């Protein structure tokens, strides 16, 4: 099995203006996703939601800036680390990952031995 990182990109403004039941629906969908990974033969190694971008600090060269860069439209909202047979298997699993106001990106994790 290889490891893949599922990066969840979201639009924070959409969550901020959504009613509380939408947030609950999204959390329920993430709980279901966690179960579905195993049902598809993968393993959920870990994952977490990230705090809002107003808590971020960006570093470019030696310049430290509070918050994300102005041109950022979608932000990284969270991630899952999974074990999957191959990229096709990781993509099959990732298609079930809830991202109500955005999308997901799948990247193989480099393993150094």
N, C-alpha and C positions, 0 to 999 in steps of 0.2 A: 504494500500500500504506500502511496505517496501522499504528501500533505499539500493542501491547497488552502489559500486564504480567500474567503468570500468577503469582499469589501462592500459595505452597504452605503450608498450615496443617497442622501435625502435633501429635501428642501425644507429648511427649518421654519420658514415663514408659513408653509402649509400646515405644519403641526401646530404652530402658535395660534392659528386662526381656526383650527378644527375643534369641534365639540369634544368633551371628555370621552364620550362613547367611542369615538374614532380611535383615540389613543388606546383604549381598552381592547378594541378589535385588533389593533396592530400587535399588542402584547400577546393576545390569545393566538394570533397567527404565528408569532415567533415561538411560542410554546409548542404548537403543533409541528412547526418546522423541525424543532429539536427532536421530536419523536420520529418524523419522517426520514431523517438522515439514516437512522438505524434500520428502518423498514426497507430502505433502498440499498442496504449492504455497506453503508459508510459508517464512519465513527465521528461523532462530534468531540473534538479534542478540547475546544474552549471557545469562548466568545463573550463579548460585552458590548453594551451600548456606550457611546461616548457622550460626554457633556457637551453643551452648546458651544458654538464657535466663539462666543464672547469670553470663554475661559481659555481659549487657545493663545499660544505665543508662537510666533513664526520667526525663524532664523534664516536669513539669506546672506551668505558671506559672513560678515561680522556684525550685521545689523539685526537687532532684536526688535520685533514689532508686536504689540498686543493685538490679538485677534488675527483672523485670516486676511489674506490679501483681498483688496477691493474687487478684483476681477472674478473672485470665486462665486459661482452661481449655485452649485450643488456642493454639499459638504459631506465629509466622511462622518456617518452617523453611528457606525458600529461595525463589528466584524464577527465572523465565525472562522475557526480553524478546524478543518475536517481532514480525515484520512479517506482517500478514495483510490480505487484501482488504477485509474488513469484520468486524463483530462476529460474525456467523454463522460465518464462516471461522475466527475466533479461538476460538470455542466448540468447533467441530469439532476443532481441534487440541488444545485444552485438555482435552477428554474423555479424551485418551490420556495425559495427564500423570500419572505415578504419585504417589499420595499414600496410601500403605498405611494409615497411622493417622490420616487426616484428610481434608481436601478442598482444593479449589483455588478461588480467586477470580480473575476476569478483569476487568481495568480498562483502558479506553482511556488512552493516554498523551497528555497535552496537549502540543501542539507550538506553540511561540511563534516567530513569524517577524518 
